[in-house]
Amino acid sequence: MDEFRDLIAKNEEEANVFLCGVPFDGNASIGKGAAKAPDTMRELSYGLPPLDMVGNLLTKIKICDLGNFDASNFDELQENIKEKLLSKKGFHVIFGGDHSIAIASERAFYDSCLERGKTPVIIHLDAHPDICDVYEGSKYSHACPNFRSLEYGYKDENVTLVGVRGFEAQEIETFKKHPKLDVFTTFNVKKIGIENLLVYISNKYNKPEYEVYFSYDIDANDPAFAPGTGTPEAFGLTDFETVAFAVGLVANLNVTCMDLVEIAPPLDVNNITSWLGLKTLYEIFNSLIKSEKIKW
């Protein structure tokens, strides 16, 4: 039996989903272990039938696994993601790794979008804003990807943060300097609901010029649902809320790339956090099929 079972493409020409792993947690600040996630997710996928949670068959999805990319040099990682992953026509998935890998991947996405005349958008589902300039003496901390993206050229009105509830003081100051950032705390999400949030985001970004990078940090989920992560944060979203949000984004917007980061198998309990990430990905696959946004 193969990884991802009946979803693996026989060859690259057949593929409509391209996947890579970035097994790196050198910039995590508290709990380590996210470097183990890409291979753990692949291993678990051997046992996951190719259906969504209500029994829809997912075999129209054909995955080409490009293997793991080295993250010892972020400039090289950026170039590899752009040339080896984003150059492929289809949907793109990056298994992290700590969230710092998004510094490289979001830069690669930015460059790729501009080359094709698209406006790049980041939608960041996370317990933390990750918009520190410097954290623990590093500009490449997992607390810094959104600051680095704004610095690289993303416009603040094209960065949306969802599910945040753990802040650094410097991040509050950054919000003041970038008033067009949309920041939806967990409290906001609970108050307005996922459906209304998706309506707002869709009205903003469902236009031909936009292309969306969806960055999903598993700690957006409450630790009750995702204990296996390096920086667990109380008062989070439920698994149904995060999956509804992810599926809704893919259904309504031109999401062409996503990362799934901060799953730390050594900190997990019976792999439930890895399973959550993997099962959420399969729901996203079903949304891709229904939306008919990639070739079959």
C-alpha positions as a Markdown table, in Angstrom:
| # | Residue | x | y | z |
|---|---|---|---|---|
| 1 | Met | 0.0 | 0.0 | 0.0 |
| 2 | Asp | 1.3 | 3.5 | -0.9 |
| 3 | Glu | 1.3 | 6.7 | 1.0 |
| 4 | Phe | -2.0 | 8.6 | 0.4 |
| 5 | Arg | -3.3 | 5.2 | -1.0 |
| 6 | Asp | -5.3 | 5.7 | -4.2 |
| 7 | Leu | -4.5 | 9.4 | -4.4 |
| 8 | Ile | -0.9 | 9.1 | -5.5 |
| 9 | Ala | -0.4 | 10.0 | -9.2 |
| 10 | Lys | 1.2 | 7.4 | -11.5 |
| 11 | Asn | 3.3 | 10.2 | -13.0 |
| 12 | Glu | 3.8 | 13.9 | -12.7 |
| 13 | Glu | 1.7 | 14.6 | -15.8 |
| 14 | Glu | -1.4 | 13.0 | -14.1 |
| 15 | Ala | -1.0 | 15.0 | -10.9 |
| 16 | Asn | -3.2 | 17.9 | -9.9 |
| 17 | Val | -1.9 | 18.3 | -6.4 |
| 18 | Phe | 1.8 | 18.8 | -5.7 |
| 19 | Leu | 3.2 | 18.3 | -2.2 |
| 20 | Cys | 6.5 | 18.8 | -0.4 |
| 21 | Gly | 7.7 | 18.6 | 3.1 |
| 22 | Val | 10.0 | 21.0 | 5.0 |
| 23 | Pro | 11.2 | 19.0 | 8.1 |
| 24 | Phe | 12.5 | 21.9 | 10.0 |
| 25 | Asp | 11.9 | 23.3 | 13.6 |
| 26 | Gly | 15.1 | 25.2 | 14.2 |
| 27 | Asn | 13.2 | 28.5 | 14.6 |
| 28 | Ala | 10.6 | 27.2 | 17.1 |
| 29 | Ser | 10.8 | 29.0 | 20.4 |
| 30 | Ile | 9.2 | 26.7 | 22.9 |
| 31 | Gly | 8.4 | 23.1 | 22.0 |
| 32 | Lys | 10.4 | 21.3 | 19.3 |
| 33 | Gly | 9.3 | 18.4 | 17.2 |
| 34 | Ala | 7.7 | 19.9 | 14.1 |
| 35 | Ala | 10.5 | 18.6 | 12.0 |
| 36 | Lys | 9.0 | 15.1 | 12.4 |
| 37 | Ala | 5.6 | 16.1 | 10.9 |
| 38 | Pro | 6.1 | 15.7 | 7.2 |
| 39 | Asp | 7.2 | 12.0 | 7.4 |
| 40 | Thr | 4.7 | 11.3 | 10.2 |
| 41 | Met | 1.8 | 12.6 | 8.0 |
| 42 | Arg | 3.0 | 10.5 | 5.1 |
| 43 | Glu | 3.2 | 7.4 | 7.3 |
| 44 | Leu | -0.3 | 8.0 | 8.7 |
| 45 | Ser | -1.7 | 8.5 | 5.2 |
| 46 | Tyr | -1.1 | 4.8 | 4.5 |
| 47 | Gly | -4.0 | 4.0 | 6.8 |
| 48 | Leu | -6.4 | 6.7 | 5.6 |
| 49 | Pro | -9.0 | 5.7 | 3.1 |
| 50 | Pro | -9.4 | 8.2 | 0.2 |
| 51 | Leu | -12.8 | 9.5 | 1.3 |
| 52 | Asp | -14.0 | 12.6 | 3.2 |
| 53 | Met | -15.9 | 12.6 | 6.5 |
| 54 | Val | -19.3 | 11.9 | 4.8 |
| 55 | Gly | -18.1 | 9.3 | 2.4 |
| 56 | Asn | -17.3 | 11.3 | -0.8 |
| 57 | Leu | -14.7 | 9.6 | -2.9 |
| 58 | Leu | -11.5 | 11.7 | -3.4 |
| 59 | Thr | -9.8 | 9.7 | -6.1 |
| 60 | Lys | -10.0 | 12.6 | -8.6 |
| 61 | Ile | -7.2 | 14.0 | -6.5 |
| 62 | Lys | -3.8 | 12.9 | -7.9 |
| 63 | Ile | -0.9 | 13.8 | -5.6 |
| 64 | Cys | 2.7 | 14.1 | -6.7 |
| 65 | Asp | 4.9 | 14.0 | -3.7 |
| 66 | Leu | 8.1 | 16.0 | -4.4 |
| 67 | Gly | 9.8 | 14.8 | -1.2 |
| 68 | Asn | 11.4 | 16.9 | 1.5 |
| 69 | Phe | 13.0 | 20.3 | 0.8 |
| 70 | Asp | 16.1 | 21.4 | 2.9 |
| 71 | Ala | 15.6 | 24.5 | 5.0 |
| 72 | Ser | 19.1 | 25.1 | 6.2 |
| 73 | Asn | 19.2 | 28.1 | 3.8 |
| 74 | Phe | 16.0 | 30.1 | 3.5 |
| 75 | Asp | 17.0 | 31.7 | 0.2 |
| 76 | Glu | 17.6 | 28.3 | -1.3 |
| 77 | Leu | 14.3 | 27.0 | 0.2 |
| 78 | Gln | 12.5 | 30.0 | -1.4 |
| 79 | Glu | 14.0 | 29.3 | -4.8 |
| 80 | Asn | 13.2 | 25.5 | -4.5 |
| 81 | Ile | 9.6 | 26.1 | -3.6 |
| 82 | Lys | 9.1 | 28.6 | -6.4 |
| 83 | Glu | 10.9 | 26.5 | -9.1 |
| 84 | Lys | 10.1 | 22.9 | -8.0 |
| 85 | Leu | 6.7 | 23.3 | -6.4 |
| 86 | Leu | 4.8 | 26.5 | -7.5 |
| 87 | Ser | 5.9 | 26.1 | -11.1 |
| 88 | Lys | 3.7 | 23.0 | -11.3 |
| 89 | Lys | 0.1 | 23.6 | -12.5 |
| 90 | Gly | -2.3 | 22.5 | -9.8 |
| 91 | Phe | -2.9 | 22.9 | -6.0 |
| 92 | His | 0.2 | 23.1 | -3.8 |
| 93 | Val | 0.7 | 21.7 | -0.3 |
| 94 | Ile | 3.6 | 22.3 | 2.0 |
| 95 | Phe | 4.0 | 20.2 | 5.2 |
| 96 | Gly | 6.0 | 21.9 | 7.9 |
| 97 | Gly | 8.0 | 22.3 | 10.0 |
| 98 | Asp | 7.6 | 25.3 | 12.3 |
| 99 | His | 5.9 | 28.4 | 11.0 |
| 100 | Ser | 9.2 | 30.1 | 10.0 |
| 101 | Ile | 9.2 | 28.1 | 6.8 |
| 102 | Ala | 6.4 | 30.3 | 5.6 |
| 103 | Ile | 9.0 | 33.1 | 5.4 |
| 104 | Ala | 10.5 | 31.3 | 2.4 |
| 105 | Ser | 7.3 | 29.9 | 0.9 |
| 106 | Glu | 5.3 | 33.2 | 1.1 |
| 107 | Arg | 8.2 | 35.0 | -0.6 |
| 108 | Ala | 8.2 | 32.4 | -3.3 |
| 109 | Phe | 4.4 | 32.7 | -3.7 |
| 110 | Tyr | 4.7 | 36.5 | -3.9 |
| 111 | Asp | 7.3 | 36.3 | -6.7 |
| 112 | Ser | 5.3 | 33.6 | -8.5 |
| 113 | Cys | 2.1 | 35.7 | -8.3 |
| 114 | Leu | 3.7 | 38.9 | -9.6 |
| 115 | Glu | 5.2 | 37.0 | -12.6 |
| 116 | Arg | 1.7 | 35.9 | -13.5 |
| 117 | Gly | 0.1 | 39.3 | -13.0 |
| 118 | Lys | -1.7 | 38.3 | -9.8 |
| 119 | Thr | -2.0 | 40.1 | -6.5 |
| 120 | Pro | -0.9 | 37.8 | -3.6 |
| 121 | Val | -3.0 | 37.4 | -0.5 |
| 122 | Ile | -2.1 | 35.7 | 2.8 |
| 123 | Ile | -4.8 | 34.2 | 5.0 |
| 124 | His | -3.2 | 33.1 | 8.2 |
| 125 | Leu | -5.1 | 30.7 | 10.5 |
| 126 | Asp | -3.2 | 30.7 | 13.8 |
| 127 | Ala | -3.4 | 31.2 | 17.5 |
| 128 | His | -0.6 | 33.8 | 17.1 |
| 129 | Pro | -0.2 | 36.8 | 14.7 |
| 130 | Asp | 3.4 | 35.8 | 13.9 |
| 131 | Ile | 4.1 | 39.5 | 13.1 |
| 132 | Cys | 7.1 | 40.2 | 15.3 |
| 133 | Asp | 10.0 | 41.9 | 13.7 |
| 134 | Val | 12.6 | 40.2 | 15.9 |
| 135 | Tyr | 11.8 | 37.4 | 18.4 |
| 136 | Glu | 14.4 | 35.9 | 20.8 |
| 137 | Gly | 17.0 | 37.7 | 18.8 |
| 138 | Ser | 16.0 | 36.3 | 15.4 |
| 139 | Lys | 14.3 | 37.8 | 12.4 |
| 140 | Tyr | 13.6 | 34.3 | 11.2 |
| 141 | Ser | 11.7 | 33.0 | 14.3 |
| 142 | His | 8.4 | 31.2 | 13.8 |
| 143 | Ala | 6.9 | 34.4 | 15.3 |
| 144 | Cys | 8.1 | 36.5 | 12.4 |
| 145 | Pro | 6.6 | 35.3 | 9.0 |
| 146 | Asn | 3.9 | 37.9 | 8.6 |
| 147 | Phe | 6.3 | 40.8 | 9.4 |
| 148 | Arg | 8.8 | 39.4 | 6.9 |
| 149 | Ser | 6.0 | 39.1 | 4.3 |
| 150 | Leu | 5.0 | 42.8 | 4.8 |
| 151 | Glu | 8.6 | 43.7 | 4.6 |
| 152 | Tyr | 9.0 | 41.7 | 1.3 |
| 153 | Gly | 6.1 | 43.5 | -0.4 |
| 154 | Tyr | 2.7 | 42.1 | 0.6 |
| 155 | Lys | 0.2 | 44.9 | 1.2 |
| 156 | Asp | -1.3 | 45.0 | 4.7 |
| 157 | Glu | -4.8 | 45.0 | 3.2 |
| 158 | Asn | -4.0 | 41.7 | 1.6 |
| 159 | Val | -3.0 | 39.9 | 4.9 |
| 160 | Thr | -5.8 | 38.5 | 7.1 |
| 161 | Leu | -5.2 | 36.9 | 10.5 |
| 162 | Val | -7.8 | 34.5 | 11.9 |
| 163 | Gly | -8.1 | 32.7 | 15.3 |
| 164 | Val | -5.4 | 34.7 | 17.1 |
| 165 | Arg | -5.4 | 34.9 | 20.9 |
| 166 | Gly | -1.8 | 35.1 | 22.0 |
| 167 | Phe | 0.1 | 38.3 | 21.4 |
| 168 | Glu | 3.5 | 39.9 | 21.9 |
| 169 | Ala | 3.5 | 43.6 | 22.8 |
| 170 | Gln | 5.4 | 44.5 | 19.7 |
| 171 | Glu | 2.7 | 42.9 | 17.6 |
| 172 | Ile | 0.1 | 45.3 | 18.9 |
| 173 | Glu | 2.4 | 48.1 | 17.9 |
| 174 | Thr | 2.7 | 46.6 | 14.4 |
| 175 | Phe | -1.1 | 46.5 | 14.1 |
| 176 | Lys | -1.2 | 50.3 | 14.8 |
| 177 | Lys | 1.3 | 50.8 | 12.0 |
| 178 | His | -0.6 | 48.7 | 9.5 |
| 179 | Pro | -4.3 | 49.6 | 10.1 |
| 180 | Lys | -5.5 | 47.8 | 7.0 |
| 181 | Leu | -4.6 | 44.4 | 8.4 |
| 182 | Asp | -7.6 | 42.3 | 9.2 |
| 183 | Val | -7.2 | 40.7 | 12.5 |
| 184 | Phe | -10.0 | 38.3 | 13.7 |
| 185 | Thr | -9.3 | 37.0 | 17.2 |
| 186 | Thr | -10.9 | 33.8 | 18.4 |
| 187 | Phe | -13.3 | 35.9 | 20.3 |
| 188 | Asn | -14.3 | 37.7 | 17.1 |
| 189 | Val | -14.7 | 34.4 | 15.3 |
| 190 | Lys | -16.9 | 32.9 | 18.0 |
| 191 | Lys | -19.0 | 36.1 | 18.0 |
| 192 | Ile | -19.7 | 36.4 | 14.3 |
| 193 | Gly | -19.4 | 32.8 | 13.3 |
| 194 | Ile | -17.4 | 31.0 | 10.6 |
| 195 | Glu | -20.1 | 31.5 | 7.9 |
| 196 | Asn | -20.2 | 35.2 | 8.3 |
| 197 | Leu | -16.4 | 35.5 | 8.5 |
| 198 | Leu | -16.2 | 33.6 | 5.2 |
| 199 | Val | -18.7 | 35.9 | 3.6 |
| 200 | Tyr | -16.6 | 38.9 | 4.6 |
| 201 | Ile | -13.4 | 37.4 | 3.3 |
| 202 | Ser | -15.0 | 36.2 | 0.1 |
| 203 | Asn | -16.4 | 39.6 | -0.6 |
| 204 | Lys | -13.0 | 41.1 | -0.2 |
| 205 | Tyr | -10.9 | 38.6 | -2.1 |
| 206 | Asn | -13.1 | 36.7 | -4.5 |
| 207 | Lys | -11.9 | 38.7 | -7.5 |
| 208 | Pro | -9.9 | 37.6 | -10.6 |
| 209 | Glu | -6.8 | 39.6 | -9.6 |
| 210 | Tyr | -6.3 | 37.8 | -6.3 |
| 211 | Glu | -4.4 | 34.6 | -5.6 |
| 212 | Val | -4.4 | 33.2 | -2.0 |
| 213 | Tyr | -1.8 | 31.5 | 0.1 |
| 214 | Phe | -3.5 | 29.8 | 3.1 |
| 215 | Ser | -1.2 | 29.3 | 6.0 |
| 216 | Tyr | -2.6 | 26.9 | 8.6 |
| 217 | Asp | -0.9 | 26.6 | 12.0 |
| 218 | Ile | -2.4 | 23.7 | 13.8 |
| 219 | Asp | -2.4 | 25.7 | 17.1 |
| 220 | Ala | -5.3 | 27.7 | 15.8 |
| 221 | Asn | -7.2 | 24.7 | 17.2 |
| 222 | Asp | -7.8 | 24.6 | 20.9 |
| 223 | Pro | -5.2 | 22.3 | 22.6 |
| 224 | Ala | -8.1 | 20.0 | 23.5 |
| 225 | Phe | -8.1 | 19.1 | 19.7 |
| 226 | Ala | -4.4 | 19.7 | 18.9 |
| 227 | Pro | -2.2 | 19.0 | 21.9 |
| 228 | Gly | 0.8 | 18.0 | 19.7 |
| 229 | Thr | 2.1 | 21.5 | 18.9 |
| 230 | Gly | 5.1 | 23.5 | 20.2 |
| 231 | Thr | 3.1 | 26.6 | 21.4 |
| 232 | Pro | -0.3 | 25.5 | 22.6 |
| 233 | Glu | -2.7 | 28.4 | 23.3 |
| 234 | Ala | -5.9 | 28.1 | 25.4 |
| 235 | Phe | -9.3 | 29.4 | 24.3 |
| 236 | Gly | -9.0 | 28.2 | 20.7 |
| 237 | Leu | -11.2 | 27.1 | 17.9 |
| 238 | Thr | -12.8 | 23.7 | 17.6 |
| 239 | Asp | -11.8 | 21.2 | 14.9 |
| 240 | Phe | -15.2 | 21.7 | 13.2 |
| 241 | Glu | -14.6 | 25.5 | 13.1 |
| 242 | Thr | -11.1 | 25.2 | 11.5 |
| 243 | Val | -12.1 | 22.7 | 9.0 |
| 244 | Ala | -15.2 | 24.7 | 8.0 |
| 245 | Phe | -13.0 | 27.7 | 7.6 |
| 246 | Ala | -10.4 | 25.9 | 5.5 |
| 247 | Val | -13.0 | 24.2 | 3.3 |
| 248 | Gly | -14.9 | 27.5 | 2.8 |
| 249 | Leu | -11.8 | 29.3 | 1.7 |
| 250 | Val | -11.0 | 26.8 | -0.9 |
| 251 | Ala | -14.6 | 26.7 | -2.1 |
| 252 | Asn | -14.9 | 30.5 | -2.5 |
| 253 | Leu | -11.4 | 31.9 | -3.3 |
| 254 | Asn | -8.6 | 31.2 | -5.6 |
| 255 | Val | -6.5 | 29.4 | -3.1 |
| 256 | Thr | -3.5 | 27.8 | -4.9 |
| 257 | Cys | -1.1 | 27.1 | -2.1 |
| 258 | Met | -1.3 | 26.1 | 1.5 |
| 259 | Asp | 1.0 | 25.2 | 4.3 |
| 260 | Leu | 0.2 | 23.0 | 7.3 |
| 261 | Val | 2.6 | 23.8 | 10.1 |
| 262 | Glu | 3.5 | 23.4 | 13.8 |
| 263 | Ile | 2.3 | 19.8 | 14.1 |
| 264 | Ala | 4.9 | 18.3 | 16.5 |
| 265 | Pro | 4.5 | 14.5 | 16.7 |
| 266 | Pro | 6.9 | 14.0 | 19.7 |
| 267 | Leu | 4.6 | 16.3 | 21.7 |
| 268 | Asp | 1.4 | 14.6 | 20.5 |
| 269 | Val | -1.0 | 12.1 | 22.1 |
| 270 | Asn | -1.8 | 9.0 | 20.0 |
| 271 | Asn | -1.1 | 11.1 | 16.8 |
| 272 | Ile | -4.4 | 12.9 | 17.2 |
| 273 | Thr | -2.9 | 16.3 | 16.1 |
| 274 | Ser | -1.3 | 14.7 | 13.0 |
| 275 | Trp | -4.6 | 13.0 | 12.2 |
| 276 | Leu | -6.5 | 16.3 | 12.6 |
| 277 | Gly | -4.1 | 17.9 | 10.1 |
| 278 | Leu | -4.4 | 15.0 | 7.6 |
| 279 | Lys | -8.2 | 14.7 | 7.9 |
| 280 | Thr | -8.5 | 18.5 | 7.4 |
| 281 | Leu | -6.4 | 18.2 | 4.2 |
| 282 | Tyr | -8.8 | 15.5 | 2.9 |
| 283 | Glu | -11.8 | 17.8 | 3.5 |
| 284 | Ile | -9.9 | 20.5 | 1.5 |
| 285 | Phe | -9.4 | 17.9 | -1.2 |
| 286 | Asn | -13.1 | 17.4 | -1.4 |
| 287 | Ser | -13.7 | 21.1 | -1.6 |
| 288 | Leu | -11.2 | 21.3 | -4.5 |
| 289 | Ile | -13.2 | 18.5 | -6.3 |
| 290 | Lys | -16.5 | 20.2 | -5.8 |
| 291 | Ser | -15.3 | 23.6 | -6.8 |
| 292 | Glu | -13.8 | 22.2 | -10.0 |
| 293 | Lys | -10.8 | 24.6 | -9.8 |
| 294 | Ile | -8.1 | 22.2 | -10.9 |
| 295 | Lys | -7.9 | 19.7 | -13.8 |
| 296 | Trp | -9.1 | 16.2 | -13.5 |
